[in-house]
Amino acid sequence: MLKAQKVRLYPNKEQQKIISSQIGGVRYVYNRALALRKFAYSKFGLKIGKFALINHITKLKKREKTSWLKEIDSQAIQQSIGNMDRAYQHFFKGGGYPKFKSRHHSKQSYQYPQRVKIEGNNLFLPKVGWVKCKGLRKEFVGKIKTVTVSYEAYQYHASILVDIKEKERVSSHNSKAVGIDVGVSLVVADSNGRKVKPLDLVKELSKLRTKAQQLSRKKKGSKNRAKAKMRLAKINLKIANKRKDFLHKLSKQYSENQTVVVEDLKIKNMTKATKGTVEKPSKNASAKRALNRVITQQSWGLFFELLEYKLRGRGGQLIKVDPKFTSQTCNECGHISKENRKSQDKFVCTSCGHSANADINASKNILARGIHGNNASLKIAV
């Protein structure tokens, strides 16, 4: 079973320069390989494979202008081309077209497929040497598969992917099943009656707006602007870490069930912008932007992703069902009507009079569909 852990790195100044050159070199190789593959296909209709691209980079090392590529770890280069090739394969399967990597992106990274070692609180990175790290758990043992070194918010991190022995996995065969409804006012409401409120980030978001305003007033290219940018990046990273920590803990709690049922939501479609002009912005567009902001802050997609791999690691399963009418269906009699949903949190059936919290009612419908099929709760249609 594969398991990952992210640790903080503390490289010295010389090591920081080497890591920066590795990131820049790997980014150059990725963009060069992508441009070459794109040009060959559009101009001549030729498809250049991964190994041909690796051989091309080897030839570049012998040229005077690109001889600096010899300083970049060869396996990190191969991994970068492999990542680009996988992005292409994903595109052919219906994903987005691969994009060029920018040096201005908030997060920069490169990957080692092997030769990384761990001793105590030190991590050995090829070309870099032994680097002090913090946050490495003692029980985190196994065969290292890949290590991704990243630079974000003026901090260095390493994400270590380890293959842990199967016997160390804790299985969950308790026959427990729960339905989960994710929402705006509540992060989660489940079929057992539990309601989880959103993470309180009012202070952090207020501070973020203040720092963003301060950054906008600084002169471009000045040292004060660089300092303001650093402070803003650190707050953004802090907020992201708090959200991830919250979702990790929440998903771990639900992974103790053997079966968890959720709605198969098309989050990208849900967050598409409503059209409006700059001169006359639509009221619906303004409300939709606010809703989109809340949906993205709740991070439903990340929550489902964390929940799925944790369930799989414990021998459980995540079931996704059709979300159609789950919030309008009465869990008691199956009557479907828009009038059943009196408000954001109140549900009163117009047929049998059943009253409940709207999200709890929806979560029970979700559970029923997961166990008995998509039409389990659709007894009466109107």
C-alpha positions as CSV (number, residue, x, y, z in Angstrom):
1,M,0.0,0.0,0.0
2,L,1.3,3.4,-1.0
3,K,1.3,6.2,1.7
4,A,2.7,9.7,1.5
5,Q,4.0,12.2,4.0
6,K,5.0,15.8,3.6
7,V,7.9,17.2,5.6
8,R,9.5,20.6,5.9
9,L,13.1,21.0,4.6
10,Y,15.7,23.4,5.9
11,P,18.5,23.6,3.3
12,N,21.4,25.9,3.7
13,K,22.1,28.8,1.3
14,E,24.3,26.6,-1.0
15,Q,21.7,23.9,-1.1
16,Q,18.9,26.4,-1.8
17,K,20.8,27.5,-4.9
18,I,21.2,23.8,-6.0
19,I,17.5,23.1,-5.5
20,S,16.5,26.3,-7.4
21,S,18.7,25.2,-10.3
22,Q,17.2,21.7,-10.3
23,I,13.7,23.1,-10.3
24,G,14.6,25.5,-13.2
25,G,16.3,22.7,-15.2
26,V,13.4,20.3,-14.8
27,R,10.9,23.0,-15.8
28,Y,13.0,23.8,-18.9
29,V,13.1,20.1,-19.9
30,Y,9.4,19.7,-19.5
31,N,8.6,22.8,-21.6
32,R,11.2,21.8,-24.2
33,A,9.8,18.3,-24.6
34,L,6.2,19.6,-24.7
35,A,7.1,22.2,-27.4
36,L,9.0,19.6,-29.5
37,R,6.1,17.1,-29.3
38,K,3.6,19.8,-30.2
39,F,5.7,21.1,-33.1
40,A,6.4,17.7,-34.6
41,Y,2.7,16.7,-34.6
42,S,1.3,20.0,-35.9
43,K,4.0,20.5,-38.6
44,F,4.6,16.9,-39.8
45,G,2.0,14.8,-38.1
46,L,4.7,12.9,-36.3
47,K,4.3,11.4,-32.8
48,I,7.5,11.6,-30.7
49,G,7.6,9.0,-27.9
50,K,8.9,9.4,-24.3
51,F,12.2,7.6,-24.9
52,A,13.0,9.7,-28.1
53,L,12.5,12.8,-26.0
54,I,14.9,11.5,-23.3
55,N,17.5,10.8,-26.0
56,H,16.9,14.4,-27.4
57,I,17.7,15.8,-23.9
58,T,20.9,13.7,-23.8
59,K,22.0,15.3,-27.1
60,L,21.2,18.8,-25.6
61,K,23.7,18.2,-22.8
62,K,26.5,17.9,-25.4
63,R,25.7,21.3,-27.0
64,E,27.5,24.3,-25.7
65,K,24.4,26.4,-25.0
66,T,22.6,23.7,-23.1
67,S,25.6,22.0,-21.5
68,W,24.4,23.3,-18.1
69,L,21.8,20.5,-18.2
70,K,24.6,18.2,-17.0
71,E,24.2,19.8,-13.6
72,I,20.6,18.6,-13.4
73,D,19.9,15.2,-11.9
74,S,19.4,12.8,-14.9
75,Q,16.7,10.8,-13.2
76,A,14.8,14.0,-12.3
77,I,14.9,14.9,-16.0
78,Q,13.6,11.5,-17.0
79,Q,10.8,11.8,-14.4
80,S,9.9,15.2,-15.8
81,I,9.5,13.9,-19.3
82,G,7.5,11.0,-17.9
83,N,5.2,13.4,-16.2
84,M,4.7,15.3,-19.4
85,D,4.0,12.0,-21.3
86,R,1.4,11.1,-18.7
87,A,-0.2,14.5,-19.1
88,Y,-0.5,13.8,-22.8
89,Q,-2.0,10.3,-22.1
90,H,-4.5,12.0,-19.8
91,F,-5.4,14.4,-22.6
92,F,-6.1,11.6,-25.0
93,K,-8.5,10.0,-22.4
94,G,-10.5,13.2,-22.3
95,G,-8.5,15.4,-19.9
96,G,-7.2,18.9,-20.6
97,Y,-4.3,19.7,-23.0
98,P,-0.9,19.8,-21.2
99,K,0.2,23.3,-20.3
100,F,3.7,24.8,-20.2
101,K,5.1,25.3,-16.8
102,S,5.7,28.9,-15.6
103,R,8.5,30.2,-13.4
104,H,6.0,32.6,-11.9
105,H,3.7,29.8,-10.6
106,S,3.3,30.0,-6.8
107,K,4.5,26.4,-6.4
108,Q,7.6,24.9,-8.1
109,S,8.7,21.3,-7.8
110,Y,10.7,18.4,-9.2
111,Q,10.8,14.7,-8.5
112,Y,13.3,12.0,-7.6
113,P,12.2,8.4,-8.6
114,Q,14.9,6.8,-6.4
115,R,18.3,7.1,-4.6
116,V,16.8,9.2,-1.7
117,K,17.8,8.2,1.8
118,I,16.5,8.9,5.3
119,E,18.6,8.9,8.4
120,G,17.1,10.3,11.6
121,N,15.9,13.9,10.8
122,N,17.9,14.2,7.6
123,L,17.0,13.5,4.0
124,F,19.6,12.8,1.3
125,L,18.7,14.3,-2.0
126,P,20.9,13.6,-5.1
127,K,23.0,16.6,-6.3
128,V,21.9,18.4,-3.1
129,G,23.2,16.3,-0.2
130,W,21.9,15.8,3.3
131,V,19.2,18.2,4.2
132,K,17.7,18.8,7.6
133,C,13.9,18.0,7.8
134,K,11.1,18.4,10.3
135,G,7.9,16.4,10.6
136,L,9.1,12.9,9.7
137,R,7.2,10.3,11.7
138,K,9.2,7.5,13.2
139,E,6.6,4.9,12.3
140,F,6.7,6.0,8.7
141,V,8.8,3.2,7.3
142,G,8.9,1.3,4.0
143,K,10.4,1.4,0.5
144,I,10.7,4.9,-0.9
145,K,9.0,5.1,-4.3
146,T,9.3,8.8,-5.2
147,V,10.2,12.1,-3.4
148,T,8.9,15.4,-4.7
149,V,10.8,18.5,-3.6
150,S,8.7,21.7,-3.7
151,Y,9.2,25.4,-3.1
152,E,6.1,27.3,-2.0
153,A,5.5,30.4,0.0
154,Y,9.3,30.8,0.5
155,Q,9.4,27.4,2.2
156,Y,10.9,24.1,1.1
157,H,9.1,20.8,1.4
158,A,9.5,17.1,0.4
159,S,6.5,14.8,-0.2
160,I,7.7,11.2,0.3
161,L,5.8,8.4,-1.2
162,V,6.5,5.0,0.6
163,D,5.3,1.5,-0.1
164,I,4.1,0.2,3.3
165,K,3.8,-3.5,3.9
166,E,0.3,-5.0,3.7
167,K,0.4,-6.5,7.2
168,E,0.7,-3.0,8.7
169,R,-2.6,-2.0,7.3
170,V,-5.6,-1.6,9.7
171,S,-8.7,-3.2,8.1
172,S,-12.2,-2.1,8.8
173,H,-14.9,-4.9,8.4
174,N,-17.5,-3.6,10.8
175,S,-20.4,-3.5,8.3
176,K,-21.1,0.1,9.1
177,A,-22.5,2.3,6.4
178,V,-23.2,6.0,6.3
179,G,-24.5,8.5,3.8
180,I,-22.9,11.9,3.5
181,D,-24.4,15.1,2.1
182,V,-21.9,18.0,1.5
183,G,-23.2,21.5,1.5
184,V,-22.6,25.2,1.9
185,S,-23.9,26.0,5.4
186,L,-22.6,22.6,6.6
187,V,-19.5,20.9,5.4
188,V,-21.0,17.5,6.1
189,A,-24.3,16.2,7.3
190,D,-24.6,12.4,7.6
191,S,-27.4,9.8,7.9
192,N,-26.5,9.3,11.6
193,G,-27.6,12.8,12.3
194,R,-24.1,14.3,12.6
195,K,-23.6,17.9,11.4
196,V,-20.2,19.4,10.8
197,K,-19.8,23.2,10.5
198,P,-17.3,24.8,8.2
199,L,-13.8,25.6,9.5
200,D,-13.6,29.1,11.1
201,L,-11.2,31.1,9.0
202,V,-12.6,34.5,9.5
203,K,-9.5,36.0,11.1
204,E,-7.1,34.4,8.5
205,L,-9.2,35.5,5.5
206,S,-9.5,39.1,6.9
207,K,-5.7,39.2,7.4
208,L,-5.3,37.8,3.8
209,R,-7.4,40.7,2.4
210,T,-5.4,43.2,4.4
211,K,-2.1,41.8,3.2
212,A,-3.4,41.7,-0.4
213,Q,-4.3,45.4,-0.2
214,Q,-0.9,46.3,1.2
215,L,0.8,44.4,-1.7
216,S,-1.2,46.3,-4.3
217,R,0.1,49.6,-2.9
218,K,3.8,48.6,-3.2
219,K,5.9,49.7,-6.1
220,K,6.7,46.9,-8.6
221,G,10.2,45.7,-8.4
222,S,10.8,47.2,-4.9
223,K,12.1,45.2,-1.9
224,N,9.0,46.2,0.1
225,R,6.8,44.6,-2.6
226,A,8.9,41.4,-2.3
227,K,8.5,41.4,1.4
228,A,4.7,42.0,1.1
229,K,4.5,39.2,-1.4
230,M,6.3,36.8,0.9
231,R,3.9,37.6,3.8
232,L,0.9,37.1,1.6
233,A,2.2,33.8,0.3
234,K,2.7,32.5,3.9
235,I,-0.8,33.4,4.9
236,N,-2.2,31.6,1.8
237,L,-0.1,28.5,2.7
238,K,-1.3,28.6,6.3
239,I,-5.0,28.7,5.2
240,A,-4.4,25.9,2.8
241,N,-2.7,23.8,5.5
242,K,-5.5,24.4,7.9
243,R,-8.1,23.3,5.4
244,K,-6.1,20.1,4.5
245,D,-5.6,19.3,8.2
246,F,-9.4,19.7,8.8
247,L,-10.3,17.5,5.8
248,H,-7.7,14.9,6.7
249,K,-9.1,14.5,10.2
250,L,-12.7,14.5,9.0
251,S,-12.1,11.9,6.3
252,K,-10.2,9.7,8.8
253,Q,-13.2,9.7,11.1
254,Y,-15.5,8.6,8.3
255,S,-13.0,6.0,6.9
256,E,-13.7,3.9,10.0
257,N,-17.0,2.9,8.4
258,Q,-16.9,0.0,5.9
259,T,-19.1,1.8,3.4
260,V,-19.5,5.5,2.8
261,V,-22.0,6.8,0.2
262,V,-21.7,10.3,-1.3
263,E,-23.2,12.2,-4.3
264,D,-21.5,12.0,-7.6
265,L,-21.1,15.8,-8.0
266,K,-19.8,17.5,-11.1
267,I,-18.0,20.2,-9.2
268,K,-16.5,21.9,-12.2
269,N,-19.9,22.3,-13.8
270,M,-21.3,23.6,-10.5
271,T,-18.7,26.4,-10.3
272,K,-19.1,27.7,-13.9
273,A,-19.6,31.4,-14.0
274,T,-22.9,33.1,-14.9
275,K,-22.6,35.5,-17.8
276,G,-22.8,39.2,-17.2
277,T,-21.2,42.4,-18.6
278,V,-18.6,44.6,-17.0
279,E,-20.9,47.7,-17.2
280,K,-24.0,45.9,-15.9
281,P,-23.0,42.9,-13.8
282,S,-25.9,40.5,-13.4
283,K,-27.3,40.0,-9.8
284,N,-27.4,36.3,-10.6
285,A,-23.7,36.5,-11.7
286,S,-22.8,38.2,-8.4
287,A,-24.7,35.6,-6.3
288,K,-23.2,32.8,-8.4
289,R,-19.6,34.1,-7.8
290,A,-20.3,34.1,-4.0
291,L,-21.6,30.5,-4.2
292,N,-18.7,29.4,-6.3
293,R,-16.3,30.9,-3.7
294,V,-18.0,29.0,-0.9
295,I,-17.9,25.7,-2.9
296,T,-14.2,26.0,-3.7
297,Q,-13.4,26.9,0.0
298,Q,-15.3,23.8,1.2
299,S,-13.0,21.7,-1.0
300,W,-15.5,18.9,-1.7
301,G,-13.4,17.3,-4.3
302,L,-10.3,17.0,-2.0
303,F,-12.5,15.6,0.8
304,F,-13.9,12.9,-1.5
305,E,-10.4,12.1,-2.7
306,L,-9.0,11.8,0.8
307,L,-12.0,9.7,1.9
308,E,-11.7,7.3,-1.0
309,Y,-8.0,6.4,-0.5
310,K,-8.4,6.1,3.3
311,L,-11.4,3.8,2.9
312,R,-9.5,1.7,0.3
313,G,-6.5,1.5,2.6
314,R,-8.7,0.1,5.4
315,G,-10.6,-2.3,3.1
316,G,-13.7,-0.1,2.8
317,Q,-15.4,1.4,-0.2
318,L,-16.7,4.8,-1.3
319,I,-19.9,4.6,-3.4
320,K,-21.0,7.6,-5.5
321,V,-24.7,7.9,-6.5
322,D,-26.8,10.1,-8.7
323,P,-27.5,13.4,-6.8
324,K,-30.8,14.1,-8.7
325,F,-33.7,15.0,-6.3
326,T,-31.9,13.9,-3.1
327,S,-32.6,17.3,-1.5
328,Q,-36.3,17.3,-2.7
329,T,-37.2,13.7,-1.8
330,C,-38.9,12.8,1.5
331,N,-37.0,10.0,3.2
332,E,-40.1,8.7,4.9
333,C,-42.6,8.4,2.0
334,G,-40.5,9.1,-1.1
335,H,-42.6,12.1,-2.3
336,I,-40.6,14.5,-4.5
337,S,-41.4,18.2,-4.7
338,K,-39.5,21.5,-4.8
339,E,-41.9,22.7,-2.1
340,N,-40.6,20.1,0.4
341,R,-37.4,22.2,0.8
342,K,-38.8,25.1,2.8
343,S,-35.4,26.7,3.4
344,Q,-31.6,26.0,3.4
345,D,-31.9,23.8,6.5
346,K,-35.6,23.0,6.8
347,F,-37.4,20.1,5.1
348,V,-41.1,19.5,5.5
349,C,-42.8,16.9,3.2
350,T,-46.0,18.3,1.6
351,S,-47.4,14.8,1.4
352,C,-46.9,13.1,4.7
353,G,-45.8,16.1,6.8
354,H,-42.4,14.6,7.7
355,S,-40.1,17.3,9.1
356,A,-36.3,17.1,9.4
357,N,-33.1,19.0,8.8
358,A,-32.8,19.2,5.0
359,D,-29.2,18.0,4.8
360,I,-29.8,15.1,7.2
361,N,-32.9,14.1,5.1
362,A,-30.8,14.2,1.9
363,S,-28.0,12.1,3.5
364,K,-30.5,9.4,4.3
365,N,-31.7,9.4,0.7
366,I,-28.0,9.2,-0.4
367,L,-27.4,6.2,1.8
368,A,-30.6,4.4,0.6
369,R,-29.5,4.9,-3.1
370,G,-26.0,3.6,-2.3
371,I,-27.3,0.4,-0.7
372,H,-30.5,-0.3,-2.7
373,G,-29.9,1.5,-6.0
374,N,-30.5,4.9,-7.5
375,N,-34.3,4.6,-7.4
376,A,-34.5,3.4,-3.8
377,S,-36.1,6.6,-2.4
378,L,-38.0,7.6,-5.5
379,K,-41.4,6.1,-4.6
380,I,-43.6,9.0,-5.8
381,A,-42.6,11.3,-8.7
382,V,-44.3,14.6,-9.4
